[in-house]
Amino acid sequence: MSMLINAIILVSLVGLMAYGVVITRRVKKLMLVLEEMEPLVAAFSAAVDKSQLSVEEMKDAVAEAQKAPTPEPAPAQEAAPALTFNSRRAAPKAPMGLTRVTGKAELVKSFFEQTRVRREAQGQW
């Protein structure tokens, strides 16, 4: 009976070791792909930051234009019916459980820096 239990334990350990090797290879492939994508992610992050800055500048320009006095139009001979158009939208609400991430470039850089440190630490073993 003890031989059977020992055999089952050995087979389980061999299976777990094989699974560990497979997972390690997949993680290494994933890290290589992430390293190849690093310039793309950095460029995308810079583009997002630039577009965010542009949107903020446009909002500031609109707010400034609304503060400036507007010249009164000359009275028309016949009063036309006043047309109204509401171009303001309600502020978008973030879905529950989500937060806004700022400093995306630093987040990306820290991720790749941490992976390099881990790889160097593994290389020393």
C-alpha positions as CSV (number, residue, x, y, z in Angstrom):
1,M,0.0,0.0,0.0
2,S,2.8,2.4,0.9
3,M,4.5,1.7,-2.5
4,L,1.3,2.6,-4.3
5,I,1.0,5.9,-2.4
6,N,4.7,6.7,-3.1
7,A,4.1,6.0,-6.8
8,I,1.1,8.3,-6.9
9,I,3.1,11.1,-5.2
10,L,6.0,10.6,-7.6
11,V,3.7,10.7,-10.7
12,S,2.0,13.8,-9.3
13,L,5.4,15.6,-8.7
14,V,6.6,14.7,-12.2
15,G,3.4,16.1,-13.7
16,L,3.7,19.3,-11.7
17,M,7.3,19.7,-12.7
18,A,6.3,19.3,-16.4
19,Y,3.5,21.8,-16.0
20,G,6.0,24.2,-14.3
21,V,8.4,24.0,-17.2
22,V,5.5,24.7,-19.7
23,I,4.4,27.7,-17.7
24,T,8.0,29.0,-17.5
25,R,8.4,28.8,-21.2
26,R,5.1,30.6,-21.8
27,V,6.0,33.4,-19.4
28,K,9.4,33.8,-21.1
29,K,7.7,34.2,-24.5
30,L,5.3,36.7,-23.0
31,M,8.1,38.8,-21.6
32,L,10.0,38.8,-24.9
33,V,6.8,40.0,-26.7
34,L,6.3,42.7,-24.0
35,E,9.9,43.9,-24.5
36,E,9.3,44.1,-28.3
37,M,6.1,46.1,-27.6
38,E,7.8,48.6,-25.2
39,P,8.5,51.3,-27.9
40,L,5.0,50.9,-29.2
41,V,3.5,51.2,-25.7
42,A,5.7,54.2,-24.9
43,A,4.6,55.9,-28.2
44,F,1.0,55.2,-27.5
45,S,1.3,56.6,-24.0
46,A,2.9,59.7,-25.3
47,A,0.1,60.1,-27.9
48,V,-2.6,59.7,-25.2
49,D,-0.9,62.3,-23.0
50,K,-0.6,64.7,-25.9
51,S,-4.3,64.3,-26.9
52,Q,-5.3,64.7,-23.2
53,L,-3.3,68.0,-23.1
54,S,-4.9,69.1,-26.3
55,V,-8.4,68.5,-24.9
56,E,-7.5,70.4,-21.8
57,E,-6.3,73.3,-23.9
58,M,-9.5,73.3,-25.9
59,K,-11.6,73.4,-22.8
60,D,-9.5,76.3,-21.5
61,A,-10.0,78.1,-24.8
62,V,-13.7,77.6,-24.7
63,A,-14.0,78.8,-21.1
64,E,-12.0,81.9,-22.0
65,A,-14.1,82.6,-25.0
66,Q,-17.3,82.3,-22.9
67,K,-15.9,84.8,-20.4
68,A,-15.1,87.4,-23.1
69,P,-17.9,90.0,-23.7
70,T,-19.9,89.3,-26.8
71,P,-20.9,92.1,-29.0
72,E,-24.7,92.7,-29.2
73,P,-26.1,92.0,-32.6
74,A,-27.8,94.8,-34.4
75,P,-31.6,94.6,-34.1
76,A,-33.2,93.1,-37.1
77,Q,-36.1,94.7,-38.8
78,E,-38.3,91.8,-37.9
79,A,-37.7,89.8,-34.8
80,A,-36.9,86.2,-35.8
81,P,-37.9,83.4,-33.4
82,A,-35.0,82.7,-31.1
83,L,-33.4,79.3,-31.9
84,T,-31.9,77.5,-29.0
85,F,-29.4,74.7,-29.1
86,N,-27.8,73.1,-26.1
87,S,-24.3,72.0,-27.0
88,R,-23.2,71.2,-23.5
89,R,-23.1,67.6,-22.5
90,A,-23.3,66.2,-19.1
91,A,-20.0,65.2,-17.6
92,P,-19.3,61.5,-18.2
93,K,-19.5,59.4,-15.1
94,A,-16.9,56.7,-14.5
95,P,-18.4,53.2,-14.2
96,M,-18.5,51.7,-10.7
97,G,-15.1,50.3,-9.6
98,L,-13.0,52.2,-12.2
99,T,-10.5,54.9,-11.5
100,R,-8.8,57.3,-13.7
101,V,-5.1,56.6,-14.3
102,T,-2.7,59.5,-14.6
103,G,1.0,59.4,-15.3
104,K,0.6,56.6,-17.9
105,A,4.2,57.0,-19.2
106,E,5.6,56.5,-15.7
107,L,3.5,53.4,-15.1
108,V,4.7,51.8,-18.4
109,K,8.3,52.7,-17.6
110,S,8.1,51.3,-14.1
111,F,6.6,48.0,-15.4
112,F,9.4,47.5,-17.9
113,E,12.1,48.5,-15.3
114,Q,10.7,46.0,-12.8
115,T,10.8,43.2,-15.4
116,R,14.4,44.0,-16.2
117,V,15.4,43.9,-12.6
118,R,13.6,40.6,-12.1
119,R,15.3,39.1,-15.2
120,E,18.7,40.3,-14.0
121,A,18.0,38.8,-10.6
122,Q,17.0,35.5,-12.2
123,G,20.1,35.5,-14.4
124,Q,22.4,35.6,-11.3
125,W,21.0,32.4,-9.9
